[in-house]
Each structure stands twice: as C-alpha cells, then as structure tokens.
Amino acid sequence: MDLRELGAFLKSRRDRLAPQSVGLPSGTRRRVPGLRRDEVAELAGVSIDYYTELEQGRGQCPSEPVLHALARALALDPDESAHAFHLAGHPAPYGAEPLQMQSALRQLMDRLPDTPAMVITDLHEVVVQNHAAQVLVGPQAGLTGLRASFLYHWFTVPATRDLYPPDDHDYHSRLLVCDLRAAVARRGPADPAARALVDHLLGASAEFAGLWRAHEVGVRHEEYKRVVNPVLGTLKVTCNSIVTADAAQRLLWFVPDDADAVPKLHALDPAEVWRDTPGPAFGLVRARG
C-alpha cells in the first residue's frame, strides 16, 4: 500500500479531465486545469474531506467499492484502475482486461492452424474453438447461462462423461472443482456468475458438493489426458494452456500422441462426428441442424 503515490496518481487523473467530458459545465473562471476536488468527490459519492485526504496521502486506505467509484468518476481505463487498486493494497479488479486479452488469445489461436485449440473462461465456458478442437472434443461454444459452463454438464448430464474413459472420471471431477474454487476466490464472493454456478451444482450434484467441501484448490496447467472421440476412438493428448494476467481466460491447445490423428481432425466434420452423441454442446449441434 502506497497512499502517497495513490494520492499523486488520483490528482494527475483529476487534472487531465475536462469538466464537459463528465457532464459538468466548463465555466469561465476555473482555477484548475481539470476537475476540482469537490467535483470528483461528488461524482464518486464520497465526502470532499475524505477525497482531499486521499490526494494528500493521508487517512484510511480506500475500500474496493470506493476505488471502483473513483475509477468511474475519473474515467480510468482498465490499466489505470488496476494501478490504483495495487497502490491501495488491493488486487486488481477482476475482469479488468479480458476483452483485450481475449483478442490476443484469439490472434494466437489463429496461428495454431495445425493444432486443436480453444479459448475458455475460468468457469470453463468455451469462448471460441478452431475446427480441429471441435472435431476432437465437440463444438461447445455458443451456449449461454449456466449451460455455457462445462462444469454444469459434467456434474448434471451423465452422458457428458463419455468424453473421457470411465477410469478417468474421478480425476477430472476433482481437477474441475479444484480449478473452480481458485476461480471463485479470484472473482470474489459477490461475483454473480460464479455464485450461481456453485449454488446450482451444490444442489444438483452430491459428488460436486462433497468435492467442494474438501476445499482443495489448484489451477490446471499442463495435463496428459485421454479423449474418447466417436470416430477416432481414444486419443492420448497433452493439454497445455496460456492464462491471461487476471486468469479470467485461457488458451488451451491439444497435442495428440498419434501424429497421424492431426490430419484426420482437419478432414472430419464436427457436426457429423458428434451429431448422435449427447453432451454439453452436442444438443447444440442437433439444434443447428
């Protein structure tokens, strides 16, 4: 925590803002180049005395809600917001950069034309897949709400588990819950999407509830797994990932042990491969006709 540096940073952001940019009249006798302290305080919903102390590097450390309010009042961009949070001794606001990083991950994925790859969120929602990944694990992007999460299907739709051999199910269940617990901690207890998913699974799956009560945590990195494909059979793959700075999204790519499987992944039609197979996105395939 560096309150003096935070105060200097807030003042610099206040000085750069033109009053009209935040809906205030510019006036003709302003003695400061940007907003006045009282204007920032009013926009943020804090007292002028409290905001003055902040700029002077005095007083109590601002809470996360106050920092969010100041970020809105001062029109901070995601990098500036994260900087203010760090100076105040708080973690950067969750999701400060996913849209920017999603674009970067997509650009990287597009440079892996020969490799099955996909971008997922920390709640295991599939954002985008390339053709080979759709053939390998099924086309899983495009779902909304709770159904967008692979965890939802894994713990509530038994046929989803046909994607992996039965001997591997306990292993995947444990890893999925460990990864979710880490994601929930990063997002915070007030995050609605994480809370809705956990609450639903606690009521829908005794297996999930038992694993959740164990309080194990772990982020998935490199994995060696077996994937059961309806056409290609059981494939052994190494699954690697690159995670964004806030861990909100990750790029996954799969390297099959059998190099001969790679051209087949490009030649097959994912809709045909998975059409008659129940599971998270396989109903989506049928819905698309």
Buried (B, 14 or more C-beta within 10 A) or exposed (E): EEBEBBBBBBBEBBEEBEBEEBEBEEEEEEEEEBBBBEBBBBBBEBEBEBBBBBBEBEBEBBEBEBBBBBBBBBEBEBEBBBBBBBBBEBEBBBBBBBEEBBEBBBEBBEEBEEBBBBBBBBBBBBBBBBBBBBBBBBBBBBBEEBBBBBBBBBBBBEEBBBBBEEEBBEEBBBBBBBBBBBBBEBBEEEBEBBBBBBEBBBEBBEBBBEBBEEEEBEBBEEBEBBBBBBEBEEBEBEBBBBBBEBBBBBBBBBBBEEEEBBEBBEEBEBBEBBBEBBBBBBBBBBEEE
